[in-house]
Structures are given as C-alpha cells and as structure tokens.
Amino acid sequence: MIKNRSFRSRLNEFTDFAFVIPTLLFVAIFQVYPVIYNILLSFRGITMQNFRSGGDFVGLQNYAAILSDPDFTTALLTSLIFTISCMTGDLIIGFSLALLFKRKFPLAGVLRGMFLIVWMLPAVVSGTLMRWILAPDTGILNYALKTLGFIQDNIAFLSTESTALPSVIGSNIWCGTPFYFIMLLSGLTSLPDECYEAAKIDGASPFQAFRCITLPLMKPKILVLLMLGFMYSFKVFDLLYVMTGGGPIRATTVAPIYIFEKSFMQFKFGIGGAASCVMLLVISVLAVFYLIQMRKEENL
Amino acid sequence: MKKALIIVLSLCMIFSVTACGGTSGTTPAAPAQPAASSTQAAEAAKPAESAVEAEPTLITFWDWYDAEEPRFFDAIDDYKALNPHITVERTTITRNDFDSKVVRAAAANQLPDIFINSISRFQAWADAGIGADITDLVDQYGAKENYFASSLEPLTWQGKLHGLPMYNNVWMLYYNMDMFEQKGVTEVPATWEEFRAACEKTVDKANGIYGAALTGNKSEEGSVNFLYWLWQADADLYDLRSDNSKSAFSMIQNLVKDGLVSGDMLNWNQADSFQQFLSGRAAMTLNGSWQLGPLNDATFNWGMAELPVGKKQHGIMGGEGIGISTDCTHPEEALKFILFMHEPDNYLKYKLNSGGNLAPIPAVNEKDVIKSNTKISECAATLAYCKTRAYGPNYPEISSILQEAVQSNILGNNIDEIVDTAAAKIEPLLPPR
C-alpha cells in the first residue's frame, strides 16, 4: 500500500516536470544559450575585421576597456537615474490610480481598459508620438504651456541636454504606469474588507487606514512589482532609440543604447558583449532578491 | 515539490527578462519573404526542356527596398527568361536590420550571393571579408570602364574592387522661391556668407519659420551633413583642429545660436529636415538629390542650386553599391546578373536611378531621358567635384564620434574643446593618407 502511494507520488512528480519541459526547452534554446554565448563573446576580441574567424581570447581585456571608458560608466549612471526615476514615477502614479479605481464609479471599467491601450502600444509608436508632442515648434506640449502662460519661449525638450533625460523619463513613465496600475489594483481588490470595517469602527481616518492597513498588506506586492519594474526599465531600448537615439551628445545614452552602439554600429562585438554581461550582472542581483521575495510571499 | 516548480518557473521568467537585455538591443526581425509574382508562377509552369543543357543555378539577393517594389522583380523575371537555368531569389530586409542581419549571416557562413549596401560601408565590409574581391572578374568582362571612376572609389579597398555602384546621389541646396520673393532675397545663395544672409532675411520667428532646416541627428546622416561643411572649409577629418575646420563648426553653431536654424536639428534626420522645408517652416534646406521626387508635392515654387561654397567647392557623394559575397560559389553568374541590370537600357527600364538618384554609368547619362531632365543633369554635373566618405574600415566608429561632435557643436559648446576631443579619438582610427 505504502509502496503504491510512493510510486504514485513519483509519477505525479514526473507529470509535474513533464509539463515544464516545453518551457524549459524553449528557455534553454532561446534564452540560456544566447546568454552563455554572450558571456563567451565578452572574453574574445571580436570586431568587424575578425568576426568570421572568431577572434582571439583576450581574457578580461574587454571588461577593462569598458570599465575605463567614461562613456560606459556614464551610461550605467544614466541607466540608474533613468530606471529609479521611472520606477518612482510609475509607482506613485500607478498606486494613486489604483486607489482611485478601487472605488466604484461610472465608466471605471472602460477607463481601466483604455489605460491598458497605452501599455499595449509598441514602444516605437509611443516614442514617435512623444517626439511629436515634445517638438519645440510644432508640439502640443509647448503650445499648451505657452497658451497657459507658463513659458515665454518654446522649450526644445529633446534637443537640450538638461531636459532630454527628464523628457524620456516622463515618456517612459507614461508607458509603464498602466502595468503598475493594473498589478496594484488587482492586489488592492484582494485585500480583506473586514480589516477596513474594523478600522472604521475603531475610528481610524482614511489616511490612517491607508498607512496602517493598505501599505503593510500591499508591501510584498509592491516589492515584487518594483523589482520587476527595475528589470524592465533598466533594459528599455526602443523608446529611447526612437526618441533621441541616445543624444543630444550622450545625455540619454543608457546602457542598452551603449551596447547597441558598440555591437551594431561600431561592430565591436566583444566590447558590446562585455557591457551586456555587466548589465546582466546588475539584473541578476536584483533577480536573486526577487526570488527570495517570491519565496517569502509563498510562505506567508 | 511545489516550491521547486515555482523556482524553476521563476528562473524561466527572469531569464526571459534578462536575456533580451543581455544579448543585444534588437530582436532580429524576420526578413519579409518576397511576394511571388504571378509572372514567376507562370515561369515555373513552363516545361523545363530549355534548362536541360545548363546546370540550374540559384543566386540569392538581399536588398532593403520595399518588398512590393517591382523593379527588381522585373529584372529577375527578364533575366530568367533569357537564362532559364538561373533563378534569382530576392529577400528584402528592412534597412535598420540589414547590417546586423548580414553580419550574423557572415558569422554563420550563410551570406547571400549578392547584396546591396550604402557605398560608405563597402570598405569596412571588404576588410571584414564579407564582400569578395571582384577586380579580376570585372576586368575579365571589361566592365570597369562602364562606370565613373569616382563612383568606384568608395567600393575599392586596398586597390581591389569589392562592389559595383548601383546609383549615386549628391547633396543640394533647395529653396522656397515664394519665400525668397516675399523677403526680398534676389540671388540664390552661392557662398556661406550669402547663405547666412538669406537665412537672416527669411527667418520669421513669430511665425515659426527658420532660414534653413539642417540635419544633425545622431546617425550617419548627421555625419554626412556635416562633412560637406568641413570639406567646403578646405579641411578634413585629418586636420580637425585646424582653423579651417573650426570655421565649419562655428558657421553652424552661429546659425543655431542666432536663431536662423532650429536647434532641434539635432533630432532631425534628412527626411525630418526636408519635411520642415516642405511644410513651409524653413526657407531652405540642404538635402539629398533623392528629395526631387517628394518635391513634386510641394505647394510652393521651389528652386535647386549647388551647395553654398566655403573656401573651396566640394560636394559629397552618397549612394548604394552592389557586392558579391565571399560565400558566393558562382561569382561569375552573379556578376553577369549585375551587369545585365547595368546595361544602359536595362538600367533605365528597371529604374535603378528612380527618385532623383544619379546613374554611375556614363552611357546611361548620355540617354535622352536623362539629358532632358534638367534637374537631374544639374545634380549629375556636381559629381565632378564631389568627394566620397572613404575613411577606411573604422569609418562606422569615426562617424559616431563625429556625430557627438556635431551635436555638441549645435548645443553651443566650446569649439576648441569639441575639436580637440573629437580629433584625439578620430585620428588613431583614420587610415594613413
């Protein structure tokens, strides 16, 4: 009898894994292999001139080259500023919207759907749209600001070094907020009503209820969301490429644009590979935290 | 058990998040399959008797034109009718994906037999072993003499020919005649001073009209549109620190500083700056000869002239070439197909010069169709003093350094510092003169 049960559980285990095999295969071929290939690439001095022969093994030379390249360190810093600003903006706006939409009001469903349209737009479309909105002489934002009397002269948002980065951050927040909003809203709706009822009876103000009930209960969700958000924002390429191409000069050159420039414009594949490995490392550290958080949440 | 599953699945997900950032910035787009035309289908239906004696040969051909564009399909069909044993298979890839796709194909030894590219890439590709040395083959057919020597120059690397030119284009000054008349500009600007003066007269800040729309975005286009200024100043990338070179930088910087040209030019590619001109937001633009096509839609009277001259008259020649790859196992057949397209009558029939482009083949330019087109003839005449970007295999990197210098200049930074920084980076990359 016991033997039989253990066989069954073994069979179950096997079935469980069998379901995962297609995904594992997919991931191995399309994701693990390229990553490993990329890591190997980063130790070779591959350029346009020698890529057909494979290039020589150069050890850590590519890493030394990028770490001593001020353009790379600046790009990493720009990436961090970009990512953290985007996460903060996305979270604040997304959370506010989620709180608003938790209350029932007419047309809430339709509006929620409309927010998702923004999220579904390809980044190339959003980028082009944003370029038009922010254009200095013909853009609607300048027109609006001027009509309302906020500014005297048109602002060249994307072609001034000081405003280019904030502008692309703003645009990326616009693209990313709906994701935060929907995720947080689903979290909010699953919070137990009893807590709020009890708090109400105890005479808690809405702000106190938010601070002492909503925030603590939502904390694990927010943490997970922030980590996902970091990984997504850290590797945004298309939106920036369309909006500024990394310019003016290098004001919006984030790490992915630097990598693209090295690999596919200057064809220094080894250098590009090393730079993407550094990026991978940053994201992996975050991924480990993400996994730990996921397990914690699972154990709750 | 459940935990193990969750960890495995989470790992999968994290890989899917990181892998995209880790390997490259772009996802390779699948090349659009060439639409099989009905004529091709008809060809295939024909009995295969005629092909008995010659061995069937497949020539693969990659280009970046619209997949629907008939000109190459016509050439392919006609060639097949004449040589039933040869099939040319065309694949179109978008221009943005083209280079990386070719490079990947090269790494896998799966290059197409023939490919198109900008003439500015050929030296780098020759050096990379992508484009085959076709000097002897071309000589064998005595075909070298069919082309302008200047058109062959950018396709030549270390004395060896690595491609044939498809077409060339040049940069010209386009001006809005109506605006010139209104603002009292009587002479078409022929020099830098006159160009600036015309800008000063036509600029109309209140209505958002600039003197000229220029290109300075962070791409190859930004480099091209600065190089002719640099050359006109009688300078070159070899002497960026010279006073002549600085005068080219300050010319543009002052145009922007004084509000004669929009500083937003650093986000404009050539199509963007041309659009500014076409929509009446700029009185002039310096742009490619291919804009002659879109100019038919202009709602105002326009004129075209040579680029305003600085210290020395120079122009810049661009264009596209066609190369045979090192993976091609039947280069002679491939070359024959190219030469077939380049026969003067065929060249015109397949409109290889369509849209304001110039034929690199003197015999084509002798044809009445071309001679009677005054605008095209005017453009072609400038080829006499045009230079090409022949800066060796490091040009892509040189270009990206130059782009940053151009942008920094538009933003009004110190010119001495800009040229010093750029020169220090560019000089070691230039081939010896």
Interface residues (C-beta under 8 A of the other chain):
Chain A: E13 D16 V20 T23 L24 V27 F30 Q31 V32 P34 V35 Y37 N38 M48 Q49 F51 R52 R131 A135 P136 D137 T138 A156 L158 S159 T160 E161 L228 M231 Y232 F234 K235 F237 Y241 T244 G245 G246 G247 P248 I249 R250 P256 I257 I259 F260 E261 S263 F264 M265 Q266 F267 K268 G272 S276 C277 M279 L280 I283 S284 A287 Y290 L291 M294 R295 E298
Chain B: M1 K3 L5 I6 I7 V8 L9 S10 L11 C12 I14 F15 S16 V17 T18 A19 C20 G21 G22 T23 S24 G25 T26 D99 S100 V103 A106 A107 N109 A124 D127 A128 G129 I130 G208 N217 K218 S219 S262 G263 D264 M265 L266 N267 R281 P393 P396 E397 S400 Q403 E404 Q407 S408 I410 L411
